[in-house]
Amino acid sequence: MDLGLDGKVALVLGASRGIGEAVAIELAGEGARVAIAARSLDRLAPVAAASGAVPFEHDNAKPDAAADLVTAVGERLGALDILLTNTGGPPASPHALEATAGQWYEAYETLVRSPLELIRAALPGMRERHFGRVVNIASSAVREPIEGLMLSNSHRAATLAAFKTLSREVAADGVTVNSVLPGRIATERIYGLAGGREEAQAQARAEVPAGRLGEPRELAAAVAFLCSARASYITGVALLVDGGLTRLV
């Protein structure tokens, strides 16, 4: 299937590993011109080598720098057609009310403001050209909150609502705004929450209907389709990629 991504300019956040890395490689494989961003240029180097993507330094915890990043990508590769917002989750805690006011604010800046400021910078050009694809990597926790992840559960749900609201405003301009909800994908985040790689795999075999962890490339394939020309009538959705783990219809 031709996804119509050849020559499109894409920016992938959190691209130094895991899901972001897989999405960058997938989009590049479909012919997109890909910019990748993370806090460390050194950590982006292997991804750039594997995908041909152009690396940029950016910290999702500093949303006020979003406009500068979008401008820099535009100067180097051209105006953005595709934006993949992807941020790591706050630390887990066994007590729901344990987080400090500062931790709540930091989570808000990273998980809510950062994606929205990136969109604010990229959206005018997308609307003017009547083509744009915005996808956020959220979590299945927005459907079924995960124990111990109070900050992530709360803020990712807020971002999901913001994306749904925005999707209706820009749909007539040829811009789609969607979210992907990963379940247990084989990433360092999942390994850390489970207490290790083997523990995460064992839990998945016991609890996920598919009987295993998902692979980042499997999630990246779903993202690539949502970014495609063929997905022009899909907007405002929250797509679960979780091997059947979520029980909610």
N, C-alpha and C positions, 0 to 999 in steps of 0.2 A: 504493500500500500504506500503510495506516495503521499507523505504528510504535508508537502508544500512548504517545507522549512528551508529549502536551499537558499542561501544568501541572507536569510533573516538574521537580525542581530539580537542576541540573547545575553542577558546578564543573570548569572547564577550566584546567589549568596551562599555563604557557608560551604564553599566548594572544596575545601582542603581534604575532606574525607567523607566517608559514608554516603548518605543520600545525595548531598550536594555534588560530590565527585561523580557519582553515577549519572546524575542528570546532565552534568556538563558533558560527559563522554557520550551519552545518548544523543543529545542535541547536536553535538559536533558530528557524530556519525550520520545524522540526517541532513548534513550540509549547512547547518547554521554557523554563523560567525559568533563565537562564544567568548564572552568576558567572564572571568571567574574572580570572586572576591572572598577574602578571609582576613583575619587579623595578621597573619604571617605570610609574607611573600615566599619565604623559604619553604613553608609547608605546601604552598601552591605549586611549587616547581615540578614535582612529579606528575601532577594532574595536567599541567600545561604541556608537559612533554608527551603525555599519553593521548591528549585530545587536540593539541594545537591551539588551545584556548589562550587568551591573553590575560595575564594575572594583574589584579589590582588589590592594593591593601585597603581594608575597610573593617571597622569594628561595629558590629550590629548594636553594641551597647551605646553607640554615639549617633543617634538618629539625626542630629543636626548636620552631620557630614554627608547625609544621603544625597543631597542635591549636587555636591561637588563630585561624588562618585559617578552619578548619572552623566554629568557634564563631561567628565574625563573619558568615560566609555564612548560617548558620542563623538568626541574629538578623535578618538583612536579608531573606532570601528564603524561609526555611523549611528544614526538615531535608533533608539531601542524599539524593537518589535515585541520582544518577549522579556518578561521579568519573573524570575523565580525567587521568591522571598523564602528564606530558610534560616532559622535561628535555633541554636541549641537551647535545651531546657534548663531551668533553674535547678539547683540541687534538691534532692529529695529530703524529706523530713518525716519522722514518724508521728509528729503532732501537727494537726491542721493549723493551729493558731500560734505556732512557734516562731514564724518568720517575723522579722523586725520591719518597721516602717521603711527603712532603707532598702531592705530586700524586696518588699512589695514594689517600691518605686523602680528599682533596677529591673525587675521582671517586666513591669509595664513599659519601660523605655525600650527593652530588647524585643519583647514579643508583640507589643501593640504599636507603639509609636514608630519603631524602626521600619516595619513593612509599609506603614501608611505614608511615611515621609518619602520612601523610595517611590511609591506609587505617585505621590503628589508631584515629584520631579519628572517622572516618565510619562505620565498620563496625557498632558497637553499635546505632545507630539503624536502619540498613538491616536488620539481623537482626530487630530488634524489630518492624518494619513488614512483614517478610517480602517485601521488594523492595529490590534493590540491583544496580547495574551498575558494575563497576570495569574500566576499560580502561587499559592502559599502552601508550604509544608506545615501542616498542623499536627494533629494527633487524634487517634481514635478516642482519646480521653475526653474530647469535647462531646462525645455521645455517651460514654460510660466513664466517669471520672476514675482515675487510677489512685489507689490508696498510697498515701505518702507524697503525692505530687500536687499539693494545694496550690502553689503559685502557678505551675504550668497549667493545671486544670482550669483555673480561673481566667488567666490571661489569654490562653489560646481560645477559650470560648468567646471572649470579647472580640478577638480578631476575626473569628469566624462570622460573628454578627456584623462586624464592620464590612467584611468582604461581601456578604449577602446584600447589605444596604447599598454599597457602591455598585454592585453588579447591575442593579436595576437602573441606576442613573446613567450608565455609560453604554448599555446594551445597544441602543440605536446608533451608536457611533462606531460599531464594528469592534468594540473592545469587550473581551470576555474576562471575567474575574471569578476564579474558582479556587477551591481548597482541596488538598489531598490529605487524607487522614491515615497515616501509617499505623499499623498495629505493631507487632513484634518483628521488626526488621533487624537483620544481623548487622548491628552497628556497635561501636564502643559504648554508646549511651545505654543500649539494652544490656550489654554485658555488665556494665557497671551497676545498673539497677538490680540485676539478678545475682550479683556476687561473683561473676566470672562467665567466661564463654561456655564452658561445659554446663554450668548451672542454667544458663539461659536456654541452651539447646534442649536440656532435659525438661525444663518447664514447658517449652513449646511443644515438645512431643506429647506431653501429658495434657495440655490445656487448649492448644490451637487445633481446630478441626482438621486443618491441612496437615497436621502432624509434624510441623517444622517451623523454623524461623523463615521469614521472607528474605529474599536477596535484594539489596539495594537496586540492582539492575531491573528487577521486576517492578518495583515502584517507579523507577525512572521511565519505563515504557509507558506507564499510565500518564505520567506527567507530559511526556512527549506528545501523546495524542491530544491532550487538552491544549497544548501549545500549537497544534496544527491548524492548517487552513480548513481541514475537514471537520473540526470541532466548533465551527462558527456558530452553531445554534445551541451550544452547551454553555450556560453561564449561571453563576450563583449556586453551583452545586458543591457538595462536600462528599468527595468520593473515598469510600473506605477501601484500603488495601491492607487487609489484615488476616487473610486465610480463613475467614469465617468466624473469627474470635468474638466479634461484637454481637451480642444477642438482640440488641434493639433493632427493630425493623426500620 
